[in-house]
Amino acid sequence: MIGEELVQLLTPEGERVAHPEYESTLSGEEIFGLYRDMVIVRRLCTESTSLQRQGQLALWAPIQGQEAAQIGAGRALNPMDFTFPTYREHGIAWCRGVPPENMLRLFRAVSNGGWDPQKYRHSVPSVVLGTQTLHAVGYAMGIQRDGAEEAAMAFFGDGASSQGDVLEAFVWAASFNAPVVFFCQNNQWGISTPSTVQSKIPLYHRAHGFGFPGVRVDGNDVLAVYEVSKRALESARVGGGPTLIEAYTYRMGAHTTSDDPTRYRIDAEVEVWKHRDPIERVKSLLVREYHVKTAKFDEVTAEAESMALKLREDVLAMDRPDPITMFDNAYAAPHPLIEEGRREMIELGVSGGSH
Amino acid sequence: MATTTMTMAKALNEGLRRAMEKNKKVLIMGEDVGKLGGVFRVTDGLQKDFGEDRVIDAPLAESAIVGTAVGLAIRGYRTVCEIQFDGFVYPAFDQIVSQVAKLHKRSDGVYTMGLVIRIPFQGGIGAIEHHSESPEAYFAATAGLRVVSCSTPNDAYWMIQQSIEHDDPIVFCEPKSRYWEKGEVDLESPPVGLFDAVVRREGTDVTVIGYGSSIKTILRAADTAAVEGTSLEVVDARSLAPLELDTMATSLEKTGRLVVVQEAPHMASIGSEIVAELSERCFYSLRAPGVRVSGYHVPYPPSRIEEDYRPTVDRILDAVDRVMGFES
C-alpha cells in the first residue's frame, strides 16, 4: 500500500523492523508510558462520544486510530515548545498537560477555548482549517528573534492540506527558516472527501517543492512517530528549519459525532486498518520483549476508567455560563458597545450582574 | 510646543520610527516595506535603521502577513502589518475576522492581539481596479476589532503610535490620497485619545461628519457654504469602531441637522451607523432626517470617472440644502 517510503519501526504485529535512518531510543518503561497515554486518550475519546450521545456535549471529534500519531508527536516535544492544534488534538493536549475536562469545555459549548494556552504552551483549537499553521510559523519567527532553542509544532490534517493558509505557512517557514514542524495527520478522510482528492502525490512530497524536508511515517507506530518527531523538532530548535511530517494513519470513527461514515466508505477498508491498531502492536511488543504482565496492563485500564469517571463528573458539573460572561474578553480594553450590552443584560435581569 | 511641517506619509513614518524606538517588540511586516520603503514610502528607511528582523519584507501573501503576526503576538511581539492596497486585504479576511478578532476571547483573555493592520484606503489617486476601495465597514462590523482613520499628518503621527500601544487589534485606515499633503505635527503631545472624534470647524446650521479623505472635501464645502450664508460644523469621526458619539451628539444637538460623508457605498456603512445612533440619541433636537453622501452602490469605477463616484463639494452642498430645506 505505502511501500518503503514509510518510516516504520514496529509492524502491526508488534515486531521491530530496522530503518536505515531511524531507530528507537526508548526504554521499555518509556514505551509502556506511551502505551498508557494511548489507552487513556482512547478512553477519554469513548467517554466523550458517550457523553455526546447522551446529550451532554454539543459535538465530539473522535481520535480513535490516531492515538499513536498524537502521543508519539506529543511526547517528542520539550516543555518549552509550543503547539498549535485543531479541534481533534486531544492526544497532544493530554501530553501538554491540559486537564481532560478542559478539553471538553469547547464541546460542552460553555467556552470558545477551554484552557490557558500560555500555561500549557498549547494554543486554543482552530476550527477554521489550516489557520493555525500560520500562527505556528509566526510564533516560530518570534522564537528566532528571541534567540531561543525552542520549536513550534503545527497540527493539521489531509483535508486542511488543501487550504491556502497551509501552503502560505510552508512558504513563510521555508523563506525565514522558521523553527517549526508541520505535523499532518493523514487520516485518509476529510469528512467524506478521500485524501486522494486533496493530493495527487503523497502529501509529504509537497515539502520538497517548498524547499524543506518531508517525511512520511507510519502514524500508527508510536515508536516511529516519536523518533521522526524528535529529530524534526531538534533540527528546528538548532536552526535546521522546518520539516513536514506526514503521519499516515486512519480515522477509525466518524469525523465528528454528527457524521455518518457508512454513507461514504466501505467496511472492508475499516477492517484492514483495524489490524493496524496503534495500541495493540505496542502491547504485543511490551509482552514479548519486556514481559509486561497482565496486571500491569490492568492497572492502566483501571486508571483510564477512573479518568473517564472523573471526566464524566466534571463535565456534568459544567453549568451553563452566566450570559453576562459573553462580554468578558471580547476586547482587552474598555469598549462602549461592551458596556452598553452589559448594562442592557443587567437591566433585563437575565444575569446576576456580578461583573 | 515643538511643531514641524510634514506630509502624512512622513508623519506615519516618524510615528512608526518612534514606536519602534520605544518598544523593541514592535515589528513591521508587509510587501516591499524594506528596501523600497513600501509602495507609498511610509516605511522608508526603517529597515536600514532597525534591521531585517524588525522590518520584514514578506512573501506576497496577505493571509500569511496577518496570520504570522498572530503567532508573533502570541509570542509577545507587536506587529504592524502593511496591506499594500485596500483591495488586497480580502485574502487576509479570515485571519482578521476569525483569528485576530476572536483570539483574545477564545483564549479567555490570555492572548493579547496587540497588532495593527495598516490599510491605505479610499480612492482619488487615479489608480487601476482594486486600489481605491473603502473596506472599513466589514471590519467595523466585526466584534473584537477596532477601526480608526487619520485625516491629518498630526493625527497620523499620533494615532499610529497610540494604535501600536493599544492592546486590542486595530485596523488602521490611511487615506492614500492625502499621503502627500503637508500639515503641522506636534511632536510633544497627542491631540486627543485614539478613539475620540474631534470638531474640525465650528458652525451652527448643519453638522457634517466624515473621516479620512472626506474631511478635506467637507472643509472645502464648509468654505463655500459660509459664502452662501450656511454655517457647517465639521466633525472628524477618527474612530470608526467604536464610534465616539458624544462629540457628534453635542454638535447635532446644537445644529439639529446631520449630513454624513464617506467614500464607501451607504448600504450597511459607517455613515448608516452614525445616522442611526444619532437619530436615537438626538431625536428631539433633529430638524431634518440625517442624510448620507456616499459612493454609489457599484464596484469602484475606473478612475477616469472616480471623481463622479467620490463625494464632491457639490454633492455635500446638495445634501446640506436638503437638510436645510426641511425648515418650515
Interface residues (C-beta under 8 A of the other chain):
Chain A: F82 F84 S111 N112 G113 D116 P117 Q118 K119 S123 V124 S126 V128 T131 L134 H135 A136 V137 G138 Y139 A140 M141 G142 I143 Q144 R145 D146 A152 G164 D165 E168 A169 V171 W172 S175 D328 N329 A330 Y331 A332 A333 H335 P336 L337
Chain B: L27 D53 A58 P59 A61 S63 A64 G67 T68 A69 V70 G71 L72 A73 I74 R75 G76 Y77 P91 D94 Q95 S98 Q99 K102 L103 H104 K105 R106 S107 D108 G109 V110 Y111 T112 M113 G114 A143 G144 R146 H166 D167 D168 P242 L245
